Amino acid sequence: MSDYIKKLEYIKDHDITVELTYRLNFNNEKSCGGVKIYSGKIDEDKENYEIYMELYECGLTENDVNERYNKLMNEIKTGKIDVSLK
């Protein structure tokens, strides 16, 4: 089992990229990761425009992190969280 979770997902319908990063088994900080949402696709050669961020506290299990991520993704896809720039 890895001690680091990283997911990167592009949602074409909303033209956003969702990035999840989280450090498991680390409790020396208030935050051990979270989710950032960027407008469009992430381009390594450009500065990407962050439109939303959610921090996750330390001490979460991999299951806890995945549940929060899935809940956020569902809220984006159902329109509960508006991430459009229009």
Secondary structure, DSSP 8 states (H G I E B T S, - for coil): --SEEEEEEEETTTTEEEEEEEETT--SSSEEEEEEEEESS--TTS---EEEEEEEETT--HHHHHHHHHHHHHHHHHTSS-----
